[in-house]
Amino acid sequence: MKTMAKRVCIIGAGLSGLTTIKCCLDEGLEPTCFEMGDDMGGLWKYQENVEEGRGNVFYSLITNSSKEFMAYSDFPTPENFPNFLAHTHMFQYLQAYAKEFKLNERIHLKTKVEAVTKTADFQSSGQWNVTTVDENGIKNDMVFDAVMVCSGHNYNPNMPMDSFPGIENFKGKIIHSKDYKKPSAYAGKNVLVIGFGNSGGDIATEVSEHASQFPFLEVDDTFTVRDNCNCLYKNVFLPKIQPPTIAFINLVEANVSATSVCEMQSRWVTRIFKGLISLPDEAEMLKEISQEQEKNSHKFPNLKRHTIEIEDCPAYTDDLASQIGVRPCLLPLFLKDPGLALKIFFGPLTNYQYRLQGPGRWEGAAQAIRTQNHRVMVPFRGGSVTCSNTQGFGLVNLIVSLVLLAGCCLVVWFQTS
């Protein structure tokens, strides 16, 4: 089903919200973003005292994805940044991104979205009533053609207290990792860390040295979360809401950086809102969701963390990229620029490759791919390193390229014969 939207409400100005604003602008849409905090950046804006309903990082947090994977597809991280970013570097990067693409003028800070409801003529218009409240308590009602929810799944902590019988008799302090800031507060205390995910592992290491629902959204019974299973088509759309004018960005657990997922989702959704990509009918979407749930049920345990997991993130982003028309075609690229094709085929799966062709093509994408090894090496060389001739190709690479090209031709020949 095709849809046509112009005015888009974006909820949240963090990692997902910022790229969503840019994707809307790239497609000629009119985004308005509401952020409840006093600055953009979402959980990457470190705060000692965390506001209710807002995610945050702890003081010593460092990303577990390298800066090349954390980068948006058309905005490489500075070469002098460390390869694994502290939250301060990540926030600086997001500030630079927002400044470069003039995103701040689209963001309303200290403004909370209180309600999102269908308009009376939703079946024909697909529009939404959005109620916001600012820092002075003043409410404002607006109508939007579409809504993109970019608050993610990290803002509402999960505290499975019923999993620990007798915990009500515990006299000590119980906190979620969301409220953890510095290890010094636990000096000399006996501390038990439950859970060994990314945050649990980091916190346990630090402390040892010293001692999902959307309540603002009212969409009848079409959005029901059970065991954190969100029943979204492509992890984005609710099949029962027609026309499809509300999207959930980055409401997933990904085994790659969140940047690649949320940016590709946003590029895909804005093309749908513009009427350039059509979704299948409700029955087909529900069928695909059921198939994905069945597949995931065998791979992941029935835990809240994993029921929104994407099993194969590269395949997922490639799927969306193909629908947009930005997935790189390696065989033609081998013929045109074998050196670049080899770097993509054998190199890291960074986001720049999705800017080489199609809608949103960026002239600097090829150079960003050629120089990514240079940016990785700079921090190891004291902040400066001479960039080699990235245009050079060499006899060995040429031979390898020809062998691979011949192999691809043989595969195609066998499949067609």
C-alpha positions as CSV (number, residue, x, y, z in Angstrom):
1,M,0.0,0.0,0.0
2,K,1.4,3.4,-1.0
3,T,1.2,6.4,1.3
4,M,1.9,10.1,0.8
5,A,3.0,12.2,3.8
6,K,4.6,15.6,4.1
7,R,4.6,16.8,7.7
8,V,6.4,14.3,9.9
9,C,6.5,14.2,13.7
10,I,9.8,12.7,15.1
11,I,9.9,11.7,18.8
12,G,13.4,11.8,20.2
13,A,16.6,13.6,19.1
14,G,19.2,10.9,19.9
15,L,21.2,8.8,17.5
16,S,18.1,7.6,15.7
17,G,16.2,10.9,15.8
18,L,19.0,12.9,14.3
19,T,19.4,10.7,11.2
20,T,15.6,10.5,10.9
21,I,15.4,14.3,10.6
22,K,18.1,14.3,8.0
23,C,16.5,11.5,6.0
24,C,13.2,13.5,6.0
25,L,15.0,16.6,4.7
26,D,16.8,14.5,2.0
27,E,13.4,13.4,0.8
28,G,11.8,16.8,0.8
29,L,9.6,16.1,3.8
30,E,9.0,18.6,6.7
31,P,10.2,17.1,10.0
32,T,9.5,18.4,13.4
33,C,11.4,16.7,16.2
34,F,10.4,16.8,19.9
35,E,13.0,16.1,22.6
36,M,12.2,16.0,26.3
37,G,15.8,16.7,27.3
38,D,17.6,20.0,27.3
39,D,19.9,19.0,24.4
40,M,20.1,16.6,21.5
41,G,22.1,13.4,21.7
42,G,19.7,11.1,23.6
43,L,21.5,8.7,26.0
44,W,24.8,10.0,24.7
45,K,24.3,13.3,26.5
46,Y,25.8,12.3,29.9
47,Q,23.9,13.4,33.0
48,E,24.7,12.8,36.6
49,N,21.0,12.9,37.4
50,V,18.9,11.1,34.9
51,E,15.5,12.4,34.0
52,E,12.5,10.0,34.3
53,G,11.8,8.3,31.0
54,R,15.3,9.1,29.6
55,G,18.1,6.7,28.9
56,N,21.7,7.5,29.8
57,V,25.3,6.2,29.8
58,F,27.6,5.7,32.7
59,Y,30.7,8.0,33.1
60,S,33.4,5.6,31.8
61,L,31.4,4.0,29.0
62,I,33.2,3.3,25.8
63,T,31.5,2.0,22.6
64,N,32.0,-1.7,21.8
65,S,31.7,-0.9,18.0
66,S,34.6,1.0,16.3
67,K,34.2,4.5,15.1
68,E,34.0,3.4,11.5
69,F,31.0,1.3,12.2
70,M,29.4,3.9,14.5
71,A,29.6,6.6,11.7
72,Y,26.6,7.6,9.6
73,S,27.0,6.7,6.0
74,D,27.8,10.2,4.8
75,F,29.6,11.6,7.8
76,P,32.9,9.8,8.8
77,T,34.1,10.3,12.3
78,P,37.2,12.6,12.8
79,E,40.4,10.7,12.1
80,N,42.0,11.9,15.4
81,F,39.1,10.3,17.5
82,P,40.0,7.0,19.2
83,N,38.8,3.9,17.4
84,F,36.4,3.1,20.3
85,L,34.6,6.2,21.4
86,A,34.0,7.5,24.9
87,H,30.6,8.9,25.4
88,T,32.1,12.4,25.2
89,H,33.5,11.7,21.7
90,M,30.2,10.2,20.6
91,F,28.3,13.2,21.8
92,Q,30.8,15.6,20.0
93,Y,30.3,13.6,16.8
94,L,26.5,13.9,17.1
95,Q,26.8,17.6,17.7
96,A,29.0,17.9,14.6
97,Y,26.5,15.9,12.5
98,A,23.6,18.0,13.6
99,K,25.5,21.2,12.8
100,E,26.7,20.0,9.4
101,F,23.2,19.2,8.2
102,K,21.4,22.0,10.1
103,L,19.3,19.6,12.1
104,N,19.0,21.7,15.3
105,E,16.6,24.1,13.9
106,R,14.1,21.3,13.5
107,I,14.3,20.2,17.2
108,H,12.1,21.4,20.0
109,L,14.0,20.8,23.2
110,K,12.4,20.4,26.7
111,T,9.2,19.3,25.0
112,K,7.6,16.0,25.9
113,V,5.2,14.2,23.6
114,E,2.2,13.4,25.8
115,A,-0.1,11.7,23.4
116,V,-0.3,10.4,19.8
117,T,-3.8,9.5,18.6
118,K,-5.5,8.9,15.3
119,T,-7.4,11.7,13.8
120,A,-11.2,11.3,13.2
121,D,-10.6,10.8,9.5
122,F,-7.5,8.5,9.9
123,Q,-8.8,5.8,7.5
124,S,-8.7,8.3,4.7
125,S,-6.0,10.8,5.8
126,G,-3.6,8.6,7.8
127,Q,-3.0,11.7,10.0
128,W,-2.1,11.8,13.7
129,N,-3.0,14.2,16.6
130,V,0.1,14.9,18.6
131,T,-0.1,16.6,22.0
132,T,3.1,18.0,23.5
133,V,3.9,19.8,26.7
134,D,6.8,22.2,27.2
135,E,9.0,23.0,30.2
136,N,6.4,25.5,31.4
137,G,3.6,23.0,31.3
138,I,2.0,24.6,28.2
139,K,0.2,22.0,26.0
140,N,0.1,22.2,22.2
141,D,-2.0,20.1,19.9
142,M,-0.8,19.5,16.3
143,V,-1.7,17.3,13.3
144,F,0.9,15.4,11.4
145,D,0.8,13.3,8.3
146,A,3.1,10.7,9.8
147,V,5.0,9.9,13.0
148,M,8.4,8.3,13.5
149,V,9.1,7.1,17.1
150,C,12.9,7.3,17.7
151,S,13.0,6.8,21.4
152,G,14.4,3.3,21.0
153,H,14.2,0.7,23.7
154,N,16.8,1.8,26.2
155,Y,14.8,4.6,27.9
156,N,12.6,2.4,30.1
157,P,14.6,0.1,32.4
158,N,13.5,-3.6,32.8
159,M,13.6,-4.7,36.5
160,P,12.5,-8.3,36.7
161,M,11.9,-8.3,40.4
162,D,9.6,-11.3,40.3
163,S,12.5,-13.4,39.1
164,F,14.1,-13.3,42.5
165,P,11.9,-14.7,45.3
166,G,12.6,-13.1,48.7
167,I,14.1,-9.9,47.2
168,E,11.5,-7.9,49.1
169,N,13.5,-8.8,52.3
170,F,16.7,-7.4,50.9
171,K,17.7,-4.3,52.9
172,G,20.3,-2.9,50.6
173,K,20.0,-0.7,47.6
174,I,18.8,-2.0,44.2
175,I,19.5,0.0,41.0
176,H,19.3,-0.5,37.3
177,S,22.4,0.0,35.2
178,K,20.7,3.1,33.8
179,D,21.2,4.8,37.1
180,Y,24.9,3.7,37.5
181,K,27.4,6.5,37.0
182,K,30.8,6.0,38.8
183,P,32.3,3.1,40.7
184,S,33.5,5.3,43.6
185,A,30.0,5.2,45.1
186,Y,30.4,1.5,45.8
187,A,33.8,1.6,47.5
188,G,34.0,-0.9,50.5
189,K,30.6,-2.3,49.7
190,N,29.5,-5.9,48.8
191,V,28.1,-5.6,45.3
192,L,26.2,-8.2,43.3
193,V,25.9,-7.5,39.5
194,I,23.1,-9.4,37.9
195,G,23.4,-9.9,34.1
196,F,26.5,-10.1,31.9
197,G,25.5,-8.2,28.8
198,N,27.5,-5.2,27.6
199,S,26.7,-2.9,30.5
200,G,26.8,-5.7,33.2
201,G,30.3,-6.7,32.1
202,D,31.6,-3.1,32.1
203,I,30.1,-2.3,35.5
204,A,31.3,-5.5,37.2
205,T,34.8,-4.8,36.0
206,E,34.7,-1.2,37.3
207,V,33.1,-2.0,40.6
208,S,35.5,-4.9,41.3
209,E,38.3,-2.4,41.4
210,H,36.6,-0.5,44.2
211,A,34.8,-3.1,46.1
212,S,9.5,-1.8,26.5
213,Q,6.2,-0.2,25.9
214,F,5.2,3.3,24.7
215,P,2.7,4.9,27.2
216,F,2.2,8.0,25.1
217,L,1.0,6.1,22.2
218,E,-2.7,5.3,21.8
219,V,-3.4,3.1,18.8
220,D,-6.3,1.0,20.1
221,D,-5.3,-2.6,20.4
222,T,-3.0,-2.7,17.4
223,F,0.2,-2.3,19.3
224,T,0.6,-5.0,22.0
225,V,3.9,-5.9,23.5
226,R,4.2,-9.4,25.0
227,D,7.6,-10.5,26.3
228,N,9.1,-7.6,24.4
229,C,8.0,-9.1,21.1
230,N,6.8,-6.0,19.1
231,C,5.3,-7.7,16.1
232,L,6.5,-5.1,13.7
233,Y,7.0,-5.7,9.9
234,K,10.7,-5.3,9.2
235,N,10.9,-4.3,12.9
236,V,9.4,-0.9,11.9
237,F,5.7,-1.0,10.9
238,L,2.5,-2.2,12.5
239,P,0.6,-4.3,9.9
240,K,-2.8,-3.5,11.3
241,I,-2.4,0.3,11.0
242,Q,-3.5,1.3,7.6
243,P,-2.5,3.6,6.0
244,P,1.0,2.9,7.4
245,T,1.9,6.4,8.7
246,I,3.6,5.5,12.0
247,A,7.1,3.9,12.2
248,F,9.3,2.7,15.0
249,I,13.0,3.4,14.5
250,N,15.7,1.3,16.1
251,L,13.3,-0.6,18.3
252,V,15.6,-3.6,18.0
253,E,18.6,-5.4,19.5
254,A,21.3,-5.4,16.8
255,N,24.6,-7.3,16.7
256,V,26.1,-4.4,14.8
257,S,26.2,-0.7,15.6
258,A,22.8,1.0,16.1
259,T,23.8,3.6,13.6
260,S,23.7,1.3,10.6
261,V,20.2,0.0,11.5
262,C,18.5,3.2,12.4
263,E,19.9,5.2,9.5
264,M,18.8,2.5,6.9
265,Q,15.4,2.2,8.6
266,S,14.9,6.0,8.4
267,R,16.0,6.1,4.7
268,W,13.5,3.3,3.9
269,V,10.6,4.7,5.9
270,T,10.9,8.2,4.4
271,R,10.8,6.7,0.9
272,I,7.6,4.9,2.0
273,F,6.1,8.1,3.4
274,K,6.9,9.8,0.2
275,G,5.0,7.1,-1.8
276,L,8.1,5.8,-3.6
277,I,8.1,2.4,-2.0
278,S,5.0,0.3,-1.3
279,L,4.5,-2.1,1.6
280,P,2.8,-5.5,1.1
281,D,-0.8,-6.0,2.3
282,E,-1.5,-6.8,5.9
283,A,-1.8,-10.6,5.4
284,E,1.6,-10.7,3.7
285,M,3.3,-8.6,6.5
286,L,1.8,-10.8,9.2
287,K,3.0,-13.9,7.5
288,E,6.6,-12.6,7.3
289,I,6.5,-11.5,10.9
290,S,5.3,-15.0,12.0
291,Q,8.1,-16.6,10.0
292,E,10.7,-14.3,11.6
293,Q,9.4,-15.1,15.1
294,E,9.5,-18.8,14.4
295,K,13.0,-18.6,13.2
296,N,14.2,-16.5,16.1
297,S,12.4,-18.7,18.7
298,H,14.9,-21.5,17.8
299,K,18.0,-19.3,17.9
300,F,17.4,-17.0,20.9
301,P,16.1,-17.9,24.4
302,N,12.8,-16.4,25.4
303,L,14.3,-13.5,27.1
304,K,13.2,-9.8,26.8
305,R,16.6,-8.8,25.5
306,H,16.5,-11.3,22.6
307,T,12.9,-11.2,21.4
308,I,13.6,-8.0,19.5
309,E,16.9,-9.3,18.2
310,I,17.8,-9.1,14.5
311,E,19.4,-12.4,13.6
312,D,21.4,-11.2,10.6
313,C,21.9,-7.5,10.6
314,P,24.0,-7.3,7.4
315,A,21.3,-9.2,5.6
316,Y,18.6,-7.0,7.2
317,T,20.3,-3.7,6.1
318,D,21.0,-5.1,2.6
319,D,17.3,-6.0,2.3
320,L,16.2,-2.5,3.1
321,A,19.0,-1.1,0.9
322,S,17.8,-3.1,-2.0
323,Q,14.3,-1.8,-1.7
324,I,15.7,1.8,-1.6
325,G,18.1,1.1,-4.5
326,V,21.3,1.8,-2.7
327,R,22.8,-1.7,-2.2
328,P,26.1,-1.7,-4.1
329,C,26.3,-3.9,-7.2
330,L,29.8,-5.4,-6.9
331,L,30.1,-7.0,-10.4
332,P,29.6,-3.7,-12.3
333,L,31.8,-2.0,-9.7
334,F,34.6,-4.5,-10.4
335,L,34.5,-3.5,-14.0
336,K,34.5,0.2,-13.2
337,D,36.7,0.5,-10.1
338,P,38.2,-2.9,-9.1
339,G,40.2,-1.4,-6.3
340,L,37.1,0.0,-4.6
341,A,35.2,-3.2,-5.2
342,L,37.9,-5.2,-3.5
343,K,37.9,-2.9,-0.5
344,I,34.1,-3.4,-0.2
345,F,34.2,-7.2,-0.7
346,F,37.2,-8.0,1.6
347,G,37.0,-4.9,3.9
348,P,34.8,-4.1,6.8
349,L,31.1,-3.7,6.3
350,T,30.9,0.0,6.9
351,N,27.9,2.2,6.1
352,Y,29.6,4.3,3.4
353,Q,29.0,1.6,0.8
354,Y,25.3,2.5,0.9
355,R,26.1,6.0,-0.5
356,L,27.8,4.9,-3.6
357,Q,24.7,4.8,-5.8
358,G,21.0,5.4,-5.9
359,P,18.9,7.9,-3.8
360,G,21.0,9.9,-1.4
361,R,24.2,9.2,-3.3
362,W,27.2,11.0,-1.7
363,E,30.2,12.0,-3.8
364,G,32.6,11.4,-0.9
365,A,31.5,7.8,-0.3
366,A,34.2,6.1,-2.3
367,Q,37.0,8.2,-0.7
368,A,35.5,7.4,2.7
369,I,35.9,3.7,2.0
370,R,39.4,4.1,0.6
371,T,40.6,6.0,3.6
372,Q,38.9,4.1,6.5
373,N,42.1,2.2,7.2
374,H,43.9,5.5,7.5
375,R,41.5,6.8,10.0
376,V,41.8,3.6,12.0
377,M,45.6,4.0,12.1
378,V,45.8,7.6,13.1
379,P,45.1,7.1,16.9
380,F,47.9,4.5,17.0
381,R,50.4,7.0,15.6
382,G,49.9,9.8,18.0
383,G,47.2,11.6,16.1
384,S,49.1,11.9,12.8
385,V,49.9,9.6,10.0
386,T,50.8,10.1,6.3
387,C,47.9,9.0,4.1
388,S,49.2,6.6,1.4
389,N,48.2,6.9,-2.2
390,T,44.6,5.6,-1.8
391,Q,44.1,5.6,-5.6
392,G,46.9,3.1,-6.2
393,F,45.8,-0.4,-7.1
394,G,48.8,-2.6,-7.9
395,L,49.4,-5.7,-9.9
396,V,48.5,-8.2,-7.1
397,N,45.2,-6.6,-6.5
398,L,44.5,-6.5,-10.3
399,I,45.2,-10.3,-10.5
400,V,43.0,-11.0,-7.5
401,S,40.3,-8.8,-9.0
402,L,40.4,-10.7,-12.3
403,V,40.2,-14.1,-10.6
404,L,37.2,-13.0,-8.5
405,L,35.5,-11.6,-11.6
406,A,36.1,-14.8,-13.5
407,G,34.7,-16.7,-10.5
408,C,31.6,-14.6,-10.5
409,C,31.1,-15.1,-14.2
410,L,31.4,-18.9,-13.8
411,V,28.8,-18.8,-11.0
412,V,26.4,-16.9,-13.2
413,W,27.1,-19.2,-16.1
414,F,26.4,-22.3,-14.0
415,Q,23.1,-20.8,-12.6
416,T,21.8,-20.0,-16.1
417,S,23.0,-23.2,-17.9
